[in-house]
Every structure is written in structure tokens, then in C-alpha cells.
Amino acid sequence: MFDKLLANLHFLAAMLLFIIGFYTMLTDSNLIKKVIGLNIMDTGIFLFFISLGYSGGPAGGEANPLPSALMYGGLAAAVSLTAFGLAMIVRLYKYYGTIDADEIMSKRGEAE
């Protein structure tokens, strides 16, 4: 059993990264930290899919190029989403004066 765990350690690392990012997004009210959590989740997903494309063997084996090519597109989407999210956070900060999600929601409640 321990041998199988060591052989699939990259899957465990991908799952751990995803859980850390998800936990960060759920528990932190700072919007910048939520974006960082989203990026950590993306990294876990990228690691998982690239690991699926690897077929182990002697001398490093070989890798299926399809998951790597798909992850390049995913990486471009993740960078675009991060840039858009950070731009929205800057706009929220200029309007509300804070990047704390709870404070923004309370200020929105006062305005209505």
C-alpha cells in the first residue's frame, strides 16, 4: 500500500493543493487572498491533469502531449481570470475603500 502511495504522490500533492486553495477561498474575507486561493486551486488542477498524461517507465518514460497542450490553454485562462479579478478588486477598493468582502457587503447593505 505504501508503495502505491509513493508511486502516486503527485496525485496526492494535486489534491492537497486543491484543498488548500479551496479552504483559502472559503475562509478568508480578503479578496486578494481569495484570488491567491483560486490560483492555488488552478495549480492543483494543472498538476493533476499533467500527471494523468505521464506514463511511467524506465529512463523517465514518456508523456502524452494532449494534457500538456490543454493545460497551456487552461493556464492562459487562469492568468486572464486572475488579471480580471485583480482589476475588479482595484475598482472595489477605489469605490468602497476596502478589499475585505465582509466590509464591502455591510457597506452595500447600508447604501440600500
N, C-alpha and C positions, 0 to 999 in steps of 0.2 A: 504494500500500500504506500509506504514511504517513497518507494522508487517511482511510482506513478505520480505522486505529488511533485517530486523533484523534476520529473520529465515534463510536467505541465505547469511549471512555476510561472511562466509568462501569462497564463490564463488567470491564475490567482492574483498576480500583480494587476492585470487589467480590471478584474472585479474590484480589487481594493481601491484602485484609483477612481473607478466609477462611484463607489460607495462614499469615498471621502468627498468627492465633488458634489454629490447629491446631498450629503449631510451639510456641507457648507452652504449650499443654496437654500436649504430648508431652515437652518437655524440662525443664520446671520441676517441682520436687517440692513447692513451696509451694502449699498448697491454695487460698489466696486468689488467687494468680496464675493458677491453673488456672481458677477461676471468671471472672476477668477475660478470659482467653483464650477461654472459652466465649462471653462477651458480645461479644468482637471477632468471633468466627465468626458469631454471630447478626446482627451489624451487616452483615457482608458478604453474608449470605443475604438480608437485608431489602433492601439496596441492589440486589442482582441482580434480585429479583422486582419491585420497584418500577420499575426501569429497563426491564424487559420490557414494562410497561404503558404506557410513554411512546411515542407515535408522533410523531416529529419533523415539523416543518413550519414554515411562516412564522409569525411572531409567537408563538413558543413552542409551537405545536402544541396537541395535546390529550392527555389521559392517560386510559387505561382505568381506571375506578374499581374494578374487581374485584380486581386485585393489591393495591391500597392497602387495600381492606377486609379482604382476607385477612391482610395484614401487621399490621393492628391486632390481630387475634386472635393472631398469632404473637408480637407484642410483649407482649401480656398473658401469654402462656405463658412467654416468656423472663424477664419480671420475676418471675413466680411461681417459676420454676425457680431463679433467682438468689437469691431470698429463702429458699427451702428449702435450697439449697446452703450459704448463709452460716449459717443456723441449725444445720445439721448440723456445720459447721466449728466453731462455738462449742461445741457439745456435745463434739466430739472434743478440742478444746483443754482443756475442763474435765476430761475423763477422762484424757487422755494427757499433757497439759502441753505440747503442741507442735502446730504446724499443718504440719509437714513430713511428707509422705506416706511417705518412706523411713524416718524415725524411727518413725512410727506402725506401719509394717509390722514393723520389727525388735522393737518393744515387744510387738506381738501374738504374734510368734514366741517371745519369752521367756515370755509368760504361758501358753502352751500346753504 
